């Protein structure tokens, strides 16, 4: 990273529709996401997603693991050697289910990264 500054990219996305048609939507969405990383070359990527698993969670939640595996195995994230992923996948707990997902990727050139849990 240049000097004392680190580029960070903060992305928020409603990803519900990509889980409805994963064969066609995953590649298109990932291509746009990776293009953003290639263009901006951030040290930190924070990806906050709504409707993880789609609008019909019972039918589409099965695609979440494949989406995450594809993301983590990608060449574009190869130099992001640290990741933290927080997903609410328990759609059976309707009183607590949020369908939110937070993903953080840290580039190998970034040092001294800390995370706190204020619970």
DSSP file (Angstrom, degrees, kcal/mol; ACC not computed):
  #  RESIDUE AA STRUCTURE BP1 BP2  ACC     N-H-->O    O-->H-N    N-H-->O    O-->H-N    TCO  KAPPA ALPHA  PHI   PSI    X-CA   Y-CA   Z-CA
    1    1 A X              0   0    0      0, 0.0     2,-0.3     0, 0.0     5,-0.1   0.000 360.0 360.0 360.0 151.8    0.0    0.0    0.0
    2    2 A X    >   -     0   0    0      3,-0.1     3,-1.2     2,-0.1     0, 0.0  -0.586 360.0 -47.4 -81.6 130.7    1.2    3.5   -0.7
    3    3 A X  T 3  S-     0   0    0     -2,-0.3     0, 0.0     1,-0.2     0, 0.0  -0.089 108.5 -34.2  53.0-140.7    2.6    5.6    2.2
    4    4 A X  T 3  S+     0   0    0      2,-0.0     2,-0.3     0, 0.0    -1,-0.2   0.418 117.1  91.1 -93.8   0.0    0.6    5.7    5.3
    5    5 A X    <   -     0   0    0     -3,-1.2     2,-0.4     2,-0.0    -3,-0.1  -0.735  56.1-161.4-101.4 145.4   -2.8    5.5    3.6
    6    6 A X        -     0   0    0     -2,-0.3     2,-0.3    -5,-0.1    36,-0.1  -0.987  18.8-128.9-123.0 133.2   -4.7    2.4    2.7
    7    7 A X        -     0   0    0     -2,-0.4    36,-3.0    34,-0.2    37,-1.5  -0.626  28.0-171.9 -77.1 136.5   -7.4    2.3    0.1
    8    8 A X  E     -a   44   0A   0     -2,-0.3     2,-0.5    34,-0.2    37,-0.2  -0.977  11.3-156.2-127.6 144.1  -10.6    0.7    1.3
    9    9 A X  E     -a   45   0A   0     35,-2.7    37,-2.8    -2,-0.4     2,-0.6  -0.987   4.6-164.4-122.7 128.2  -13.7   -0.1   -0.6
   10   10 A X  E     -a   46   0A   0     -2,-0.5     2,-0.4    35,-0.2    37,-0.2  -0.950  12.2-177.1-113.9 118.2  -17.0   -0.4    1.1
   11   11 A X  E     -a   47   0A   0     35,-3.3    37,-3.4    -2,-0.6     2,-0.4  -0.947  11.7-172.0-120.9 133.6  -19.7   -2.2   -0.9
   12   12 A X  E     +a   48   0A   0     -2,-0.4     2,-0.4    35,-0.2    37,-0.2  -0.989  16.6 172.5-121.0 136.5  -23.3   -2.7    0.0
   13   13 A X  E     -a   49   0A   0     35,-2.5    37,-2.7    -2,-0.4     2,-0.9  -0.997  36.9-138.9-147.5 137.0  -25.4   -5.0   -2.3
   14   14 A X  E     +a   50   0A   0     -2,-0.4     3,-0.3    35,-0.2    37,-0.2  -0.869  30.1 175.2 -90.7 107.7  -28.9   -6.5   -2.3
   15   15 A X    >>  +     0   0    0     35,-2.2     3,-0.8    -2,-0.9     4,-0.8   0.248  39.5 114.0-101.8  11.3  -27.9  -10.0   -3.6
   16   16 A X  G >4 S+     0   0    0     34,-0.3     3,-0.9     1,-0.2     4,-0.5   0.875  75.2  51.1 -51.8 -45.4  -31.3  -11.7   -3.4
   17   17 A X  G >> S+     0   0    0     -3,-0.3     4,-1.1     1,-0.2     3,-0.8   0.782  98.7  64.0 -69.4 -27.0  -31.7  -12.1   -7.1
   18   18 A X  G <4 S+     0   0    0     -3,-0.8     8,-0.3     1,-0.2     7,-0.2   0.787 101.5  52.2 -69.7 -22.5  -28.4  -13.7   -7.8
   19   19 A X  G << S+     0   0    0     -3,-0.9     3,-0.4    -4,-0.8    -1,-0.2   0.622 100.8  62.0 -85.3 -12.7  -29.4  -16.7   -5.6
   20   20 A X  T <4 S+     0   0    0     -3,-0.8    -2,-0.2    -4,-0.5    -1,-0.2   0.848 123.7  17.0 -76.9 -35.9  -32.6  -17.2   -7.6
   21   21 A X  S >X S+     0   0    0     -4,-1.1     4,-2.9     1,-0.1     3,-0.8  -0.575  75.5 164.9-133.9  68.9  -30.7  -17.9  -10.8
   22   22 A X  H 3>  +     0   0    0     -3,-0.4     4,-1.6     1,-0.2     5,-0.5   0.804  68.9  62.4 -63.0 -31.7  -27.1  -18.7   -9.7
   23   23 A X  H 34 S+     0   0    0      1,-0.2     4,-0.3     2,-0.1    -1,-0.2   0.872 120.7  22.8 -63.8 -35.3  -26.0  -20.3  -13.0
   24   24 A X  H <> S+     0   0    0     -3,-0.8     4,-0.9     2,-0.1    -2,-0.2   0.791 127.3  45.7 -99.3 -32.9  -26.4  -17.0  -14.9
   25   25 A X  H  X S+     0   0    0     -4,-2.9     4,-2.7    -7,-0.2     5,-0.3   0.850 101.1  62.7 -84.9 -35.1  -26.3  -14.4  -12.1
   26   26 A X  H  X S+     0   0    0     -4,-1.6     4,-3.0    -5,-0.3     5,-0.3   0.959 105.8  45.3 -55.8 -54.4  -23.2  -15.5  -10.1
   27   27 A X  H  > S+     0   0    0     -5,-0.5     4,-2.2    -4,-0.3    -1,-0.2   0.901 115.2  47.5 -59.2 -40.7  -20.7  -15.1  -13.0
   28   28 A X  H  X S+     0   0    0     -4,-0.9     4,-1.7     2,-0.2    -1,-0.2   0.925 115.4  44.4 -65.8 -44.7  -22.1  -11.7  -14.0
   29   29 A X  H  X S+     0   0    0     -4,-2.7     4,-2.3     1,-0.2    -2,-0.2   0.928 114.5  48.6 -66.1 -45.5  -22.2  -10.3  -10.4
   30   30 A X  H  X S+     0   0    0     -4,-3.0     4,-3.1    -5,-0.3     5,-0.3   0.877 107.5  56.0 -63.3 -38.0  -18.7  -11.7   -9.6
   31   31 A X  H  X S+     0   0    0     -4,-2.2     4,-2.1    -5,-0.3    -1,-0.2   0.926 110.2  44.9 -60.0 -45.0  -17.3  -10.2  -12.8
   32   32 A X  H  X S+     0   0    0     -4,-1.7     4,-1.7     2,-0.2    -2,-0.2   0.900 114.1  49.8 -66.0 -40.8  -18.5   -6.7  -11.8
   33   33 A X  H  X S+     0   0    0     -4,-2.3     4,-1.7     1,-0.2    -2,-0.2   0.938 113.0  45.5 -62.5 -48.3  -17.2   -7.2   -8.2
   34   34 A X  H  X S+     0   0    0     -4,-3.1     4,-2.6     1,-0.2    -1,-0.2   0.849 109.0  56.2 -67.0 -34.3  -13.8   -8.3   -9.4
   35   35 A X  H  X S+     0   0    0     -4,-2.1     4,-2.3    -5,-0.3    -1,-0.2   0.888 105.5  52.6 -62.9 -38.4  -13.6   -5.5  -11.9
   36   36 A X  H  X S+     0   0    0     -4,-1.7     4,-2.3     2,-0.2     5,-0.3   0.912 110.7  46.8 -62.4 -43.2  -14.2   -3.0   -9.1
   37   37 A X  H  X S+     0   0    0     -4,-1.7     4,-2.7     1,-0.2     5,-0.2   0.913 112.5  49.5 -65.5 -42.5  -11.3   -4.6   -7.2
   38   38 A X  H  < S+     0   0    0     -4,-2.6    -2,-0.2     1,-0.2    -1,-0.2   0.886 113.7  46.5 -64.9 -38.5   -9.0   -4.5  -10.2
   39   39 A X  H  < S+     0   0    0     -4,-2.3    -2,-0.2    -5,-0.2    -1,-0.2   0.916 125.4  27.5 -69.1 -44.9   -9.8   -0.9  -10.9
   40   40 A X  H  < S-     0   0    0     -4,-2.3    -2,-0.2    -5,-0.2    -3,-0.2   0.682  83.5-152.4 -97.8 -20.2   -9.4    0.4   -7.4
   41   41 A X     <  -     0   0    0     -4,-2.7   -34,-0.2    -5,-0.3    -3,-0.1   0.923  24.5-167.6  47.7  59.2   -6.9   -2.0   -5.9
   42   42 A X        -     0   0    0     -5,-0.2   -34,-0.2     1,-0.1     3,-0.1  -0.383  29.2-146.0 -77.5 154.8   -8.1   -1.6   -2.3
   43   43 A X  S    S+     0   0    0    -36,-3.0    64,-2.9     1,-0.2     2,-0.4   0.748  91.8  34.4 -83.3 -28.4   -6.2   -2.9    0.8
   44   44 A X  E     -aB   8 106A   0    -37,-1.5   -35,-2.7    62,-0.2     2,-0.5  -0.996  66.5-167.6-130.5 131.4   -9.5   -3.6    2.5
   45   45 A X  E     -aB   9 105A   0     60,-2.5    60,-2.4    -2,-0.4     2,-0.6  -0.983   3.0-173.1-117.5 122.6  -12.7   -4.8    1.0
   46   46 A X  E     -aB  10 104A   0    -37,-2.8   -35,-3.3    -2,-0.5     2,-0.6  -0.967   5.1-173.7-115.1 115.4  -15.9   -4.7    3.1
   47   47 A X  E     -aB  11 103A   0     56,-3.4    56,-2.7    -2,-0.6     2,-0.6  -0.936   2.3-172.4-114.7 112.7  -18.8   -6.3    1.4
   48   48 A X  E     -aB  12 102A   0    -37,-3.4   -35,-2.5    -2,-0.6     2,-0.4  -0.924  11.2-167.8-109.2 119.8  -22.2   -6.0    3.1
   49   49 A X  E     -aB  13 101A   0     52,-3.7    52,-2.2    -2,-0.6     2,-0.3  -0.866  12.0-158.1-116.2 140.9  -25.0   -8.0    1.6
   50   50 A X  E    S+a   14   0A   0    -37,-2.7   -35,-2.2    -2,-0.4   -34,-0.3  -0.825  77.0  21.1-108.1 153.3  -28.7   -8.1    2.0
   51   51 A X  S >  S-     0   0    0     47,-0.4     3,-2.2    48,-0.3     2,-0.3   0.871  75.3-172.5  57.7  42.7  -31.0  -11.0    1.2
   52   52 A X  T 3  S+     0   0    0     47,-2.8    -1,-0.2    -3,-0.3   -36,-0.1  -0.519  74.5  28.0 -63.2 125.6  -28.2  -13.6    1.3
   53   53 A X  T 3  S-     0   0    0     -2,-0.3     7,-0.3   -38,-0.2    -1,-0.3   0.354 121.8 -93.4  99.3  -4.1  -29.8  -16.8    0.0
   54   54 A X    <   -     0   0    0     -3,-2.2     3,-0.3     1,-0.2   -37,-0.2  -0.216  48.8 -63.0  92.4 178.1  -32.4  -15.0   -2.1
   55   55 A X  S    S+     0   0    0    -39,-0.4     2,-0.7     1,-0.3    -1,-0.2   0.787 131.9  50.2 -75.8 -28.6  -35.9  -13.9   -1.7
   56   56 A X  S >> S-     0   0    0    -40,-0.2     4,-2.0    -3,-0.2     3,-0.7  -0.789  74.4-178.3-109.5  85.0  -37.1  -17.5   -1.2
   57   57 A X  H 3> S+     0   0    0     -2,-0.7     4,-2.4    -3,-0.3     5,-0.2   0.842  74.2  58.4 -57.0 -41.6  -34.6  -18.6    1.5
   58   58 A X  H 34 S+     0   0    0      1,-0.2    -1,-0.3     2,-0.2     4,-0.2   0.884 115.9  34.8 -59.4 -39.1  -35.8  -22.2    1.8
   59   59 A X  H <4 S+     0   0    0     -3,-0.7    -1,-0.2     1,-0.1    -2,-0.2   0.790 127.1  35.4 -85.0 -29.6  -35.2  -22.9   -1.9
   60   60 A X  H >< S+     0   0    0     -4,-2.0     3,-2.0    -7,-0.3     4,-0.3   0.581  86.7  88.9-107.5 -11.1  -32.1  -20.8   -2.5
   61   61 A X  G >X S+     0   0    0     -4,-2.4     3,-1.6     1,-0.3     4,-0.5   0.781  77.8  72.4 -60.9 -25.3  -30.0  -20.9    0.7
   62   62 A X  G 34 S+     0   0    0      1,-0.3     4,-0.5    -5,-0.2    -1,-0.3   0.747  91.4  58.4 -60.1 -22.9  -28.3  -24.0   -0.7
   63   63 A X  G <> S+     0   0    0     -3,-2.0     4,-2.0     1,-0.2    -1,-0.3   0.579  83.8  82.0 -84.8  -9.9  -26.4  -21.8   -3.2
   64   64 A X  H <> S+     0   0    0     -3,-1.6     4,-2.4    -4,-0.3     5,-0.2   0.932  89.4  50.3 -63.4 -47.2  -24.8  -19.6   -0.5
   65   65 A X  H  X S+     0   0    0     -4,-0.5     4,-2.7    -3,-0.2    -1,-0.2   0.898 110.8  49.5 -59.7 -41.1  -21.9  -22.0    0.2
   66   66 A X  H  > S+     0   0    0     -4,-0.5     4,-2.5     2,-0.2    -1,-0.2   0.896 109.7  51.9 -65.5 -38.8  -21.1  -22.3   -3.5
   67   67 A X  H  X S+     0   0    0     -4,-2.0     4,-2.3     2,-0.2    -2,-0.2   0.935 112.5  44.9 -60.6 -47.3  -21.1  -18.5   -3.8
   68   68 A X  H  X S+     0   0    0     -4,-2.4     4,-2.8     2,-0.2     5,-0.2   0.914 113.3  50.2 -65.0 -43.8  -18.7  -18.2   -0.9
   69   69 A X  H  X S+     0   0    0     -4,-2.7     4,-2.0     1,-0.2    -1,-0.2   0.910 111.4  48.7 -61.6 -42.5  -16.4  -21.0   -2.1
   70   70 A X  H  X S+     0   0    0     -4,-2.5     4,-0.6     2,-0.2    -1,-0.2   0.913 112.5  49.0 -63.0 -43.2  -16.3  -19.4   -5.6
   71   71 A X  H >< S+     0   0    0     -4,-2.3     3,-1.0    -5,-0.2     6,-0.2   0.949 113.9  44.4 -60.4 -51.3  -15.4  -16.0   -4.1
   72   72 A X  H 3< S+     0   0    0     -4,-2.8    -1,-0.2     1,-0.2    -2,-0.2   0.793 113.7  50.3 -68.2 -28.7  -12.7  -17.4   -1.9
   73   73 A X  H 3< S+     0   0    0     -4,-2.0    -1,-0.2    -5,-0.2    -2,-0.2   0.511  85.8 119.0 -86.7  -4.5  -11.1  -19.6   -4.6
   74   74 A X    X<  -     0   0    0     -3,-1.0     3,-0.6    -4,-0.6     4,-0.1  -0.265  67.6-134.1 -67.9 147.3  -11.0  -16.8   -7.2
   75   75 A X  G >  S+     0   0    0      1,-0.2     3,-1.4     2,-0.2     4,-0.3   0.831 104.8  64.5 -63.8 -33.7   -7.7  -15.6   -8.7
   76   76 A X  G 3  S+     0   0    0      1,-0.3     3,-0.2     2,-0.1    -1,-0.2   0.760 106.3  41.7 -65.6 -25.7   -8.8  -12.0   -8.1
   77   77 A X  G X  S+     0   0    0     -3,-0.6     3,-1.6    -6,-0.2    -1,-0.3   0.282  83.0 107.1-102.3   9.6   -8.8  -12.5   -4.3
   78   78 A X  T <  S+     0   0    0     -3,-1.4    -1,-0.2     1,-0.3    -2,-0.1   0.856  80.0  48.0 -57.5 -38.5   -5.6  -14.5   -4.3
   79   79 A X  T 3  S+     0   0    0     -4,-0.3    29,-3.0    -3,-0.2     2,-1.1   0.447  89.7  88.3 -86.3   0.7   -3.6  -11.6   -2.7
   80   80 A X    <   +     0   0    0     -3,-1.6    27,-0.3    27,-0.3    -1,-0.1  -0.809  56.8 174.6 -95.5  93.5   -6.2  -11.0   -0.1
   81   81 A X        +     0   0    0     -2,-1.1     2,-0.4    25,-0.5    26,-0.1   0.464  56.5  55.6 -88.8  -1.3   -4.8  -13.5    2.4
   82   82 A X  E     +C  106   0A   0     24,-1.3    24,-2.9    -3,-0.1     2,-0.3  -0.998  61.4 168.4-131.8 135.4   -7.2  -12.8    5.3
   83   83 A X  E     -C  105   0A   0     -2,-0.4     2,-0.4    22,-0.2    22,-0.2  -0.997  17.4-166.7-144.5 146.7  -10.9  -12.9    5.2
   84   84 A X  E     -C  104   0A   0     20,-2.0    20,-2.6    -2,-0.3     2,-0.5  -0.996  11.4-171.8-132.7 129.6  -13.7  -12.9    7.7
   85   85 A X  E     -C  103   0A   0     -2,-0.4     2,-0.5    18,-0.2    18,-0.2  -0.983   6.2-173.7-128.0 125.7  -17.2  -13.8    6.7
   86   86 A X  E     +C  102   0A   0     16,-3.2    16,-3.0    -2,-0.5     2,-0.4  -0.971  13.8 173.9-120.3 115.9  -20.3  -13.4    8.9
   87   87 A X  E     -C  101   0A   0     -2,-0.5     2,-0.9    14,-0.2    14,-0.2  -0.964  30.7-144.2-125.9 139.1  -23.5  -14.9    7.5
   88   88 A X        +     0   0    0     12,-2.1    11,-0.2    -2,-0.4   -36,-0.1  -0.881  37.6 154.3 -96.3 103.1  -27.0  -15.3    8.9
   89   89 A X        +     0   0    0     -2,-0.9     2,-1.8     1,-0.1    -1,-0.1   0.464  36.6 100.6-110.0  -4.5  -28.0  -18.6    7.4
   90   90 A X    >   +     0   0    0      1,-0.2     3,-1.3    -3,-0.1     6,-0.2  -0.550  35.8 163.3 -88.8  78.6  -30.6  -19.9   10.0
   91   91 A X  T 3   +     0   0    0     -2,-1.8    -1,-0.2     1,-0.3     6,-0.1   0.591  65.4  74.6 -71.6  -9.2  -33.8  -19.0    8.2
   92   92 A X  T 3  S+     0   0    0      1,-0.2     2,-1.3    -3,-0.1    -1,-0.3   0.715  81.8  71.3 -75.4 -19.3  -35.7  -21.4   10.5
   93   93 A X    X>  +     0   0    0     -3,-1.3     4,-2.2     1,-0.2     3,-2.2  -0.621  65.9 173.9 -93.0  75.0  -35.4  -18.9   13.3
   94   94 A X  T 34 S+     0   0    0     -2,-1.3    -1,-0.2     1,-0.3    -2,-0.1   0.746  72.3  57.9 -60.5 -26.1  -37.8  -16.4   11.8
   95   95 A X  T 34 S+     0   0    0      1,-0.2    -1,-0.3    -3,-0.2    -2,-0.1   0.653 121.7  25.8 -78.1 -13.4  -37.8  -14.1   14.8
   96   96 A X  T <4 S+     0   0    0     -3,-2.2    -2,-0.2    -6,-0.2     2,-0.2   0.525  89.5 116.7-122.3 -12.9  -34.0  -13.6   14.5
   97   97 A X     <  +     0   0    0     -4,-2.2    -6,-0.1     1,-0.2    -8,-0.0  -0.406  26.7 167.6 -69.0 129.1  -33.2  -14.2   10.9
   98   98 A X        -     0   0    0     -2,-0.2   -47,-0.4     2,-0.1    -1,-0.2   0.627  35.3-139.1-112.7 -21.3  -31.8  -11.2    9.1
   99   99 A X        +     0   0    0      1,-0.2   -47,-2.8   -11,-0.2   -48,-0.3   0.778  55.5 142.5  61.2  28.5  -30.5  -12.6    5.8
  100  100 A X        -     0   0    0    -49,-0.2   -12,-2.1   -50,-0.2     2,-0.4  -0.725  31.9-171.0 -99.6 150.4  -27.5  -10.4    6.1
  101  101 A X  E     -BC  49  87A   0    -52,-2.2   -52,-3.7    -2,-0.3     2,-0.5  -0.994   5.1-168.0-140.8 134.3  -23.9  -11.2    5.2
  102  102 A X  E     -BC  48  86A   0    -16,-3.0   -16,-3.2    -2,-0.4     2,-0.4  -0.987   8.1-177.2-123.5 128.1  -20.7   -9.3    5.9
  103  103 A X  E     -BC  47  85A   0    -56,-2.7   -56,-3.4    -2,-0.5     2,-0.4  -0.988   4.2-170.6-129.8 133.3  -17.5  -10.2    4.2
  104  104 A X  E     -BC  46  84A   0    -20,-2.6   -20,-2.0    -2,-0.4     2,-0.4  -0.986   0.5-172.3-127.5 130.7  -14.1   -8.6    4.8
  105  105 A X  E     -BC  45  83A   0    -60,-2.4   -60,-2.5    -2,-0.4     2,-0.5  -0.988   5.8-161.4-126.4 128.8  -11.0   -9.2    2.7
  106  106 A X  E     -BC  44  82A   0    -24,-2.9   -24,-1.3    -2,-0.4   -25,-0.5  -0.940  19.6-125.1-115.8 128.5   -7.6   -7.9    3.6
  107  107 A X    >   -     0   0    0    -64,-2.9     3,-1.9    -2,-0.5   -27,-0.3  -0.341  23.1-117.0 -69.1 149.0   -4.7   -7.6    1.1
  108  108 A X  T 3  S+     0   0    0    -29,-3.0    -1,-0.1     1,-0.3   -28,-0.1   0.724 112.5  61.7 -60.8 -23.0   -1.4   -9.3    1.9
  109  109 A X  T 3  S+     0   0    0    -30,-0.2     2,-0.5     2,-0.1    -1,-0.3   0.569  85.7  91.4 -80.9  -8.2    0.4   -5.9    2.0
  110  110 A X    <   -     0   0    0     -3,-1.9     2,-0.2   -67,-0.2     3,-0.2  -0.752  59.0-173.6 -90.9 130.0   -1.8   -4.6    4.9
  111  111 A X        +     0   0    0     -2,-0.5    -2,-0.1     1,-0.2    -4,-0.0  -0.689  53.5  35.4-115.2 171.6   -0.4   -5.3    8.3
  112  112 A X        +     0   0    0     -2,-0.2     2,-0.5     1,-0.2    -1,-0.2   0.924  68.3 170.8  54.1  55.9   -1.7   -4.8   11.9
  113  113 A X        -     0   0    0     -3,-0.2     2,-0.3    -7,-0.0    -1,-0.2  -0.841   7.2-177.1 -98.3 131.6   -5.3   -5.6   11.2
  114  114 A X        -     0   0    0     -2,-0.5     2,-0.4     2,-0.0     0, 0.0  -0.923  12.1-161.7-127.0 152.5   -7.5   -6.0   14.3
  115  115 A X        -     0   0    0     -2,-0.3     2,-0.4     2,-0.0    -2,-0.0  -0.998   7.3-160.8-133.3 139.8  -11.2   -6.9   14.8
  116  116 A X        -     0   0    0     -2,-0.4     2,-0.5     2,-0.0    -2,-0.0  -0.909  10.8-155.6-119.9 147.9  -13.3   -6.3   17.8
  117  117 A X        -     0   0    0     -2,-0.4    -2,-0.0     1,-0.1     0, 0.0  -0.956   7.7-171.4-119.7 107.8  -16.5   -7.8   19.0
  118  118 A X              0   0    0     -2,-0.5    -1,-0.1     1,-0.2    -2,-0.0   0.198 360.0 360.0 -88.5  17.2  -18.4   -5.4   21.3
  119  119 A X              0   0    0      0, 0.0    -1,-0.2     0, 0.0     0, 0.0   0.502 360.0 360.0 -70.5 360.0  -21.0   -7.8   22.4
